[in-house]
Amino acid sequence: MRVGIGEDLHRVAEGGPLMLGGVAIEGTVGLAGHSDADVLLHAITDAVLGAAGKGDLGAHFPSSDDRWAGADSSLFLTEALRMAREDGWVLANLDATVRAERPRLAGHLAAIRESVARIAGVDASRANVKAKSGEGLDAVGRGEAIGATAVVLLEAAP
């Protein structure tokens, strides 16, 4: 088994929708980024790449490469999981936390979890997504950024 951790943070920007786990949350501001700025999928992708010993998101999908401008971040996770499978690893479990002051995410978590599980190709029981506020502290708490942290467990493919 192998464990990986991923973390990402994006500035809040006008012109939503906000993408989290492949789900568009309408009526909110978006996030600044080269791709669709899906901070949750970026953190999960980084965790998969780390567990597989494949570096990080920026090494494979650099913001300096125009191919990734506006890209759907599900492509990043799909490719990271493909690389892991190529080396004999499959996703056993993932646990992620989104940190956001606004919007409140409780009403969106089920859809986000289902979306993440679908993108990752696992049963939803193997994908957990939580939300925390910034309690008014730091860039997240002031509503200037949204962050995510993810931990994944890869196991040897059957």
N, CA, C and O of each residue as an XYZ file, in Angstrom:
632
protein
N       0.842     -1.177      0.000
C       0.000      0.000      0.000
C       0.885      1.238      0.000
O       2.025      1.212      0.463
N       0.333      2.314     -0.529
C       1.032      3.600     -0.547
C       0.051      4.711     -0.195
O      -1.118      4.663     -0.578
N       0.531      5.702      0.529
C      -0.286      6.835      0.946
C       0.279      8.100      0.318
O       1.494      8.271      0.228
N      -0.614      8.983     -0.114
C      -0.200     10.279     -0.652
C      -1.065     11.376     -0.079
O      -2.230     11.160      0.257
N      -0.485     12.551      0.029
C      -1.233     13.717      0.503
C      -1.115     14.816     -0.542
O      -0.059     14.996     -1.150
N      -2.186     15.537     -0.745
C      -2.187     16.648     -1.692
C      -2.844     17.858     -1.070
O      -3.746     17.742     -0.240
N      -2.381     19.012     -1.481
C      -2.937     20.252     -0.946
C      -2.940     21.286     -2.057
O      -2.027     21.327     -2.881
N      -3.965     22.118     -2.078
C      -4.021     23.185     -3.065
C      -4.791     24.361     -2.483
O      -5.586     24.212     -1.555
N      -4.536     25.528     -3.050
C      -5.173     26.771     -2.607
C      -5.298     27.668     -3.825
O      -4.329     27.852     -4.562
N      -6.485     28.231     -4.044
C      -6.705     29.156     -5.154
C      -7.375     30.416     -4.647
O      -8.200     30.377     -3.734
N      -7.007     31.544     -5.258
C      -7.631     32.825     -4.966
C      -9.063     32.848     -5.493
O      -9.350     32.323     -6.568
N      -9.941     33.454     -4.730
C     -11.309     33.689     -5.175
C     -11.263     34.749     -6.274
O     -10.513     35.721     -6.179
N     -12.071     34.554     -7.318
C     -12.119     35.495     -8.443
C     -13.553     35.621     -8.928
O     -14.343     34.683     -8.817
N     -13.878     36.770     -9.459
C     -15.211     36.971    -10.034
C     -15.379     36.090    -11.264
O     -14.401     35.655    -11.872
N     -16.613     35.839    -11.614
C     -16.888     35.129    -12.854
C     -17.048     33.642    -12.703
O     -16.621     32.897    -13.586
N     -17.649     33.166    -11.616
C     -17.893     31.750    -11.384
C     -18.385     31.039    -12.632
O     -18.356     31.658    -13.696
N     -18.823     29.825    -12.594
C     -19.148     29.148    -11.346
C     -17.912     28.597    -10.647
O     -16.841     28.486    -11.243
N     -18.076     28.263     -9.408
C     -17.059     27.608     -8.626
C     -17.096     26.119     -8.952
O     -18.148     25.488     -8.851
N     -15.957     25.555     -9.341
C     -15.868     24.120     -9.608
C     -15.237     23.437     -8.407
O     -14.137     23.798     -7.988
N     -15.931     22.447     -7.851
C     -15.403     21.654     -6.735
C     -15.722     20.189     -6.978
O     -16.887     19.793     -7.004
N     -14.686     19.394     -7.154
C     -14.890     17.964     -7.365
C     -15.633     17.650     -8.640
O     -16.296     16.618     -8.741
N     -15.525     18.539     -9.620
C     -16.220     18.329    -10.881
C     -17.657     18.821    -10.878
O     -18.382     18.613    -11.852
N     -18.080     19.467     -9.806
C     -19.445     19.994     -9.685
C     -19.392     21.519     -9.787
O     -18.628     22.168     -9.073
N     -20.200     22.079    -10.670
C     -20.299     23.533    -10.799
C     -21.286     24.042     -9.757
O     -22.451     23.642     -9.737
N     -20.806     24.925     -8.899
C     -21.668     25.515     -7.878
C     -22.019     26.907     -8.371
O     -21.223     27.841     -8.265
N     -23.211     27.029     -8.904
C     -23.682     28.269     -9.523
C     -23.987     29.320     -8.469
O     -24.212     29.009     -7.299
N     -23.988     30.577     -8.913
C     -24.365     31.670     -8.033
C     -23.279     32.069     -7.057
O     -23.545     32.752     -6.067
N     -22.059     31.646     -7.333
C     -20.945     32.001     -6.467
C     -19.822     32.574     -7.316
O     -19.872     32.526     -8.545
N     -18.824     33.110     -6.661
C     -17.628     33.520     -7.386
C     -16.859     32.261     -7.754
O     -17.104     31.187     -7.204
N     -15.938     32.399     -8.678
C     -15.104     31.267     -9.065
C     -13.750     31.352     -8.384
O     -13.564     32.076     -7.406
N     -12.814     30.596     -8.926
C     -11.451     30.611     -8.425
C     -10.507     30.935     -9.570
O     -10.741     30.540    -10.712
N      -9.450     31.649     -9.261
C      -8.441     31.990    -10.265
C      -7.531     30.794    -10.473
O      -7.103     30.156     -9.511
N      -7.240     30.494    -11.722
C      -6.325     29.400    -12.031
C      -6.182     29.228    -13.521
O      -6.980     29.754    -14.296
N      -5.171     28.494    -13.920
C      -4.894     28.272    -15.339
C      -5.922     27.331    -15.956
O      -6.374     27.549    -17.080
N      -6.290     26.286    -15.221
C      -7.304     25.346    -15.692
C      -8.661     25.840    -15.193
O      -8.876     27.046    -15.076
N      -9.577     24.913    -14.898
C     -10.869     25.323    -14.336
C     -10.766     25.646    -12.841
O     -11.763     25.988    -12.206
N      -9.548     25.534    -12.282
C      -9.244     25.899    -10.888
C     -10.024     25.077     -9.863
O     -10.379     25.581     -8.798
N     -10.288     23.804    -10.191
C     -10.991     22.921     -9.252
C     -10.013     22.502     -8.161
O      -9.304     21.505     -8.295
N      -9.987     23.270     -7.094
C      -9.016     23.097     -6.017
C      -9.102     21.703     -5.401
O      -8.080     21.150     -4.995
N     -10.291     21.130     -5.325
C     -10.458     19.804     -4.739
C      -9.841     18.729     -5.636
O      -9.086     17.885     -5.153
N     -10.149     18.751     -6.918
C      -9.557     17.762     -7.823
C      -8.046     17.932     -7.921
O      -7.325     16.952     -8.109
N      -7.560     19.160     -7.798
C      -6.110     19.381     -7.816
C      -5.454     18.723     -6.600
O      -4.412     18.082     -6.732
N      -6.046     18.876     -5.437
C      -5.488     18.269     -4.222
C      -5.520     16.745     -4.316
O      -4.553     16.080     -3.944
N      -6.621     16.195     -4.809
C      -6.725     14.737     -4.938
C      -5.713     14.224     -5.959
O      -5.067     13.201     -5.732
N      -5.573     14.923     -7.074
C      -4.600     14.528     -8.096
C      -3.190     14.542     -7.526
O      -2.418     13.612     -7.757
N      -2.848     15.594     -6.780
C      -1.531     15.661     -6.160
C      -1.310     14.491     -5.201
O      -0.211     13.938     -5.141
N      -2.343     14.113     -4.454
C      -2.228     12.995     -3.518
C      -1.983     11.684     -4.268
O      -1.156     10.874     -3.847
N      -2.694     11.476     -5.369
C      -2.493     10.259     -6.172
C      -1.079     10.234     -6.743
O      -0.389      9.218     -6.668
N      -0.655     11.354     -7.311
C       0.696     11.418     -7.876
C       1.750     11.172     -6.801
O       2.737     10.477     -7.045
N       1.546     11.736     -5.618
C       2.490     11.526     -4.530
C       2.566     10.070     -4.105
O       3.655      9.522     -3.933
N       1.405      9.445     -3.935
C       1.386      8.039     -3.521
C       2.038      7.142     -4.567
O       2.674      6.143     -4.229
N       1.878      7.503     -5.835
C       2.453      6.701     -6.924
C       3.916      7.033     -7.184
O       4.563      6.391     -8.012
N       4.441      8.041     -6.476
C       5.822      8.452     -6.679
C       6.050      9.127     -8.020
O       7.097      8.958     -8.645
N       5.054      9.898     -8.456
C       5.087     10.520     -9.777
C       5.203     12.038     -9.744
O       4.832     12.700    -10.714
N       5.705     12.601     -8.661
C       5.861     14.049     -8.619
C       4.584     14.752     -8.216
O       3.853     14.283     -7.343
N       4.315     15.892     -8.863
C       3.141     16.677     -8.490
C       2.412     17.208     -9.717
O       2.851     17.028    -10.853
N       1.309     17.855     -9.461
C       0.431     18.384    -10.508
C       1.181     19.294    -11.473
O       1.033     19.169    -12.688
N       1.978     20.204    -10.941
C       2.703     21.158    -11.775
C       3.714     20.503    -12.702
O       4.000     21.027    -13.778
N       4.253     19.367    -12.295
C       5.226     18.667    -13.137
C       4.555     18.063    -14.371
O       5.161     18.001    -15.441
N       3.319     17.624    -14.224
C       2.613     16.951    -15.326
C       1.690     17.875    -16.119
O       1.475     17.671    -17.313
N       1.148     18.891    -15.449
C       0.178     19.790    -16.077
C       0.543     21.240    -15.759
O      -0.225     21.933    -15.092
N       1.693     21.705    -16.220
C       2.176     23.037    -15.822
C       1.299     24.174    -16.342
O       0.758     24.112    -17.446
N       1.175     25.198    -15.529
C       0.383     26.366    -15.928
C       1.060     27.128    -17.067
O       0.440     27.991    -17.688
N       2.307     26.819    -17.340
C       3.016     27.453    -18.462
C       2.658     26.802    -19.806
O       3.065     27.291    -20.860
N       1.904     25.706    -19.768
C       1.530     24.982    -20.983
C       0.097     25.360    -21.380
O      -0.853     25.079    -20.649
N      -0.043     25.992    -22.533
C      -1.357     26.454    -22.992
C      -2.362     25.323    -23.203
O      -3.566     25.575    -23.247
N      -1.888     24.072    -23.336
C      -2.834     22.944    -23.493
C      -3.777     22.843    -22.313
O      -4.897     22.352    -22.456
N      -3.341     23.302    -21.143
C      -4.144     23.138    -19.934
C      -4.960     24.379    -19.593
O      -5.649     24.395    -18.573
N      -4.899     25.416    -20.421
C      -5.673     26.636    -20.167
C      -7.167     26.304    -20.210
O      -7.681     25.843    -21.229
N      -7.842     26.540    -19.109
C      -9.273     26.276    -19.020
C      -9.639     24.802    -18.961
O     -10.819     24.462    -19.057
N      -8.659     23.917    -18.806
C      -8.911     22.469    -18.843
C      -9.808     22.015    -17.700
O      -9.793     22.582    -16.607
N     -10.579     20.992    -17.978
C     -11.399     20.314    -16.985
C     -10.450     19.510    -16.090
O      -9.745     18.625    -16.576
N     -10.428     19.804    -14.814
C      -9.481     19.161    -13.897
C      -9.721     17.671    -13.724
O      -8.847     16.968    -13.217
N     -10.875     17.175    -14.130
C     -11.089     15.729    -14.074
C     -10.093     15.001    -14.968
O      -9.748     13.849    -14.706
N      -9.629     15.671    -16.024
C      -8.602     15.077    -16.885
C      -7.325     14.818    -16.108
O      -6.659     13.808    -16.333
N      -6.974     15.713    -15.199
C      -5.758     15.570    -14.413
C      -5.844     14.341    -13.502
O      -4.908     13.546    -13.424
N      -6.980     14.201    -12.816
C      -7.146     13.062    -11.914
C      -7.174     11.757    -12.695
O      -6.552     10.774    -12.292
N      -7.890     11.745    -13.805
C      -7.964     10.538    -14.634
C      -6.569     10.115    -15.096
O      -6.234      8.931    -15.067
N      -5.767     11.077    -15.518
C      -4.415     10.771    -15.990
C      -3.520     10.308    -14.841
O      -2.730      9.382    -15.024
N      -3.620     10.917    -13.676
C      -2.817     10.488    -12.529
C      -3.157      9.054    -12.138
O      -2.266      8.259    -11.839
N      -4.441      8.728    -12.141
C      -4.858      7.358    -11.819
C      -4.391      6.376    -12.889
O      -4.049      5.238    -12.571
N      -4.372      6.798    -14.150
C      -3.856      5.942    -15.228
C      -2.371      5.652    -15.003
O      -1.926      4.514    -15.155
N      -1.610      6.682    -14.640
C      -0.183      6.495    -14.381
C       0.036      5.531    -13.213
O       0.920      4.675    -13.262
N      -0.774      5.678    -12.168
C      -0.660      4.780    -11.015
C      -0.981      3.342    -11.430
O      -0.273      2.411    -11.047
N      -2.058      3.161    -12.219
C      -2.435      1.816    -12.688
C      -1.332      1.191    -13.524
O      -1.068     -0.008    -13.431
N      -0.695      2.011    -14.337
C       0.402      1.537    -15.175
C       1.518      0.917    -14.330
O       2.210      0.002    -14.777
N       1.684      1.418    -13.118
C       2.700      0.902    -12.203
C       2.136     -0.125    -11.224
O       2.824     -0.526    -10.285
N       0.891     -0.552    -11.436
C       0.312     -1.614    -10.615
C      -0.440     -1.171     -9.383
O      -0.647     -1.968     -8.468
N      -0.863      0.111     -9.338
C      -1.582      0.633     -8.177
C      -2.992      1.062     -8.550
O      -3.224      1.583     -9.641
N      -3.930      0.841     -7.639
C      -5.312      1.306     -7.816
C      -5.737      2.054     -6.557
O      -5.188      1.841     -5.476
N      -6.706      2.918     -6.716
C      -7.202      3.725     -5.602
C      -8.035      2.860     -4.670
O      -9.022      2.254     -5.087
N      -7.635      2.806     -3.408
C      -8.384      2.064     -2.403
C      -9.337      2.985     -1.646
O     -10.456      2.595     -1.313
N      -8.879      4.220     -1.375
C      -9.675      5.123     -0.554
C      -9.147      6.544     -0.715
O      -7.958      6.755     -0.957
N     -10.050      7.515     -0.577
C      -9.612      8.905     -0.527
C     -10.461      9.657      0.474
O     -11.653      9.396      0.635
N      -9.818     10.591      1.139
C     -10.483     11.451      2.105
C      -9.994     12.873      1.843
O      -8.790     13.119      1.775
N     -10.923     13.796      1.699
C     -10.554     15.165      1.336
C     -11.366     16.167      2.151
O     -12.494     15.900      2.566
N     -10.757     17.319      2.364
C     -11.416     18.422      3.059
C     -11.277     19.682      2.220
O     -10.180     20.040      1.791
N     -12.400     20.348      1.992
C     -12.403     21.650      1.323
C     -12.530     22.702      2.414
O     -13.368     22.583      3.308
N     -11.692     23.734      2.334
C     -11.740     24.828      3.290
C     -12.258     26.074      2.578
O     -11.599     26.611      1.687
N     -13.455     26.529      2.984
C     -14.069     27.692      2.343
C     -14.928     28.430      3.354
O     -15.679     27.819      4.115
N     -14.812     29.736      3.353
C     -15.687     30.553      4.189
C     -17.043     30.695      3.508
O     -18.089     30.599      4.150
N     -17.006     30.928      2.192
C     -18.208     31.032      1.372
C     -17.928     30.360      0.048
O     -16.809     30.469     -0.453
N     -18.855     29.692     -0.528
C     -20.200     29.397     -0.030
C     -20.158     28.281      1.017
O     -19.173     27.552      1.133
N     -21.223     28.170      1.757
C     -21.374     27.043      2.676
C     -21.610     25.814      1.801
O     -22.435     25.855      0.888
N     -20.904     24.737      2.069
C     -20.887     23.597      1.153
C     -21.710     22.396      1.600
O     -21.828     21.427      0.851
N     -22.280     22.433      2.797
C     -22.992     21.266      3.325
C     -24.020     20.720      2.332
O     -24.122     19.505      2.160
N     -24.766     21.583      1.692
C     -25.801     21.140      0.753
C     -25.272     20.598     -0.564
O     -26.036     20.054     -1.361
N     -23.976     20.742     -0.799
C     -23.367     20.290     -2.051
C     -22.496     19.051     -1.887
O     -22.072     18.456     -2.878
N     -22.224     18.658     -0.645
C     -21.229     17.607     -0.403
C     -21.594     16.261     -1.003
O     -20.715     15.564     -1.510
N     -22.857     15.875     -0.962
C     -23.241     14.575     -1.536
C     -22.961     14.547     -3.033
O     -22.416     13.570     -3.545
N     -23.329     15.609     -3.734
C     -23.089     15.662     -5.184
C     -21.596     15.690     -5.488
O     -21.144     15.059     -6.443
N     -20.831     16.416     -4.682
C     -19.382     16.488     -4.892
C     -18.763     15.110     -4.664
O     -17.926     14.665     -5.450
N     -19.168     14.446     -3.603
C     -18.637     13.110     -3.312
C     -18.940     12.143     -4.448
O     -18.059     11.404     -4.886
N     -20.171     12.144     -4.926
C     -20.553     11.259     -6.036
C     -19.735     11.571     -7.286
O     -19.296     10.660     -7.988
N     -19.534     12.831     -7.557
C     -18.765     13.239     -8.726
C     -17.313     12.794     -8.613
O     -16.752     12.255     -9.567
N     -16.702     13.018     -7.454
C     -15.312     12.610     -7.244
C     -15.185     11.093     -7.412
O     -14.255     10.621     -8.067
N     -16.102     10.336     -6.832
C     -16.062      8.876     -6.946
C     -16.198      8.442     -8.407
O     -15.494      7.539     -8.858
N     -17.097      9.082     -9.137
C     -17.293      8.737    -10.552
C     -16.026      9.024    -11.353
O     -15.584      8.185    -12.138
N     -15.448     10.193    -11.160
C     -14.228     10.565    -11.880
C     -13.103      9.592    -11.546
O     -12.341      9.191    -12.426
N     -13.000      9.210    -10.264
C     -11.934      8.314     -9.814
C     -12.217      6.853    -10.157
O     -11.327      6.009    -10.057
N     -13.440      6.555    -10.557
C     -13.787      5.183    -10.923
C     -13.912      4.249     -9.735
O     -13.610      3.061     -9.836
N     -14.363      4.793     -8.598
C     -14.548      3.970     -7.400
C     -15.960      4.147     -6.865
O     -16.650      5.108     -7.205
N     -16.376      3.219     -6.032
C     -17.651      3.330     -5.345
C     -17.591      4.533     -4.403
O     -16.537      4.841     -3.846
N     -18.716      5.202     -4.232
C     -18.753      6.399     -3.376
C     -18.350      6.105     -1.935
O     -17.953      7.016     -1.209
N     -18.446      4.839     -1.509
C     -18.028      4.492     -0.149
C     -16.513      4.599      0.022
O     -16.011      4.564      1.145
N     -15.783      4.729     -1.091
C     -14.327      4.848     -1.030
C     -13.856      6.297     -1.187
O     -12.655      6.567     -1.221
N     -14.804      7.213     -1.280
C     -14.466      8.631     -1.466
C     -15.217      9.456     -0.426
O     -16.447      9.427     -0.378
N     -14.493     10.179      0.394
C     -15.116     11.020      1.401
C     -14.688     12.463      1.190
O     -13.511     12.743      0.962
N     -15.647     13.377      1.266
C     -15.358     14.803      1.118
C     -16.041     15.548      2.258
O     -17.234     15.376      2.511
N     -15.259     16.374      2.937
C     -15.759     17.169      4.055
C     -15.545     18.643      3.748
O     -14.792     18.991      2.839
N     -16.204     19.503      4.502
C     -16.019     20.945      4.340
C     -15.796     21.579      5.705
O     -16.415     21.200      6.700
N     -14.908     22.539      5.723
C     -14.617     23.318      6.929
C     -14.582     24.786      6.550
O     -14.226     25.136      5.425
N     -14.953     25.645      7.490
C     -14.839     27.082      7.240
C     -13.480     27.550      7.753
O     -12.752     26.801      8.405
N     -13.165     28.768      7.451
C     -11.901     29.341      7.918
C     -12.034     30.075      9.231
O     -11.052     30.614      9.742
N     -13.245     30.104      9.792
C     -13.491     30.764     11.079
C     -12.991     32.203     11.105
O     -12.590     32.713     12.151
N     -13.019     32.857      9.930
C     -12.610     34.253      9.873
C     -11.109     34.473      9.915
O     -10.656     35.616      9.969
N     -10.326     33.398      9.892
C      -8.868     33.501      9.979
C      -8.222     33.244      8.625
O      -8.805     32.538      7.802
N      -7.088     33.767      8.376
C      -6.253     33.606      7.178
C      -7.015     33.923      5.891
O      -8.146     34.405      5.946
N      -6.408     33.656      4.739
C      -7.016     33.998      3.452
C      -8.332     33.262      3.231
O      -9.260     33.823      2.647
N      -8.427     32.022      3.684
C      -9.680     31.275      3.553
C     -10.754     31.926      4.415
O     -11.864     32.175      3.942
N     -10.443     32.196      5.634
C     -11.412     32.787      6.557
C     -11.882     34.167      6.154
O     -13.013     34.552      6.449
N     -11.019     34.919      5.478
C     -11.407     36.242      4.983
C     -12.158     36.158      3.657
O     -12.571     37.184      3.116
N     -12.337     34.952      3.131
C     -13.055     34.782      1.863
C     -12.219     35.126      0.650
O     -12.771     35.347     -0.428
N     -10.913     35.178      0.791
C     -10.021     35.514     -0.320
C      -9.556     34.288     -1.099
O      -9.072     34.415     -2.224
N      -9.700     33.105     -0.510
C      -9.207     31.875     -1.137
C     -10.044     30.689     -0.679
O     -10.755     30.751      0.324
N      -9.937     29.615     -1.442
C     -10.524     28.324     -1.073
C      -9.402     27.299     -1.207
O      -8.654     27.302     -2.185
N      -9.298     26.428     -0.217
C      -8.249     25.423     -0.213
C      -8.817     24.028     -0.076
O      -9.983     23.843      0.272
N      -7.975     23.054     -0.354
C      -8.364     21.653     -0.189
C      -7.142     20.828      0.167
O      -6.022     21.115     -0.256
N      -7.390     19.803      0.952
C      -6.375     18.825      1.324
C      -6.969     17.444      1.078
O      -8.142     17.202      1.366
N      -6.151     16.544      0.545
C      -6.622     15.185      0.275
C      -5.557     14.173      0.664
O      -4.358     14.419      0.536
N      -6.025     13.038      1.139
C      -5.169     11.893      1.434
C      -5.745     10.717      0.656
O      -6.950     10.467      0.687
N      -4.869      9.998     -0.041
C      -5.321      8.807     -0.772
C      -4.506      7.601     -0.342
O      -3.349      7.711      0.065
N      -5.142      6.460     -0.445
C      -4.491      5.180     -0.224
C      -4.558      4.412     -1.535
O      -5.638      4.154     -2.066
N      -3.377      4.050     -2.050
C      -3.302      3.194     -3.233
C      -2.933      1.794     -2.761
O      -2.153      1.629     -1.824
N      -3.500      0.794     -3.416
C      -3.156     -0.587     -3.104
C      -2.746     -1.288     -4.385
O      -3.072     -0.841     -5.484
N      -2.036     -2.378     -4.234
C      -1.596     -3.142     -5.397
C      -2.832     -3.613     -6.162
O      -3.804     -4.088     -5.575
N      -2.770     -3.469     -7.486
C      -3.896     -3.895     -8.332
C      -4.085     -5.407     -8.198
O      -3.116     -6.157     -8.080
N      -5.333     -5.837     -8.218
C      -5.605     -7.279     -8.093
C      -5.080     -8.045     -9.303
O      -5.220     -9.266     -9.369
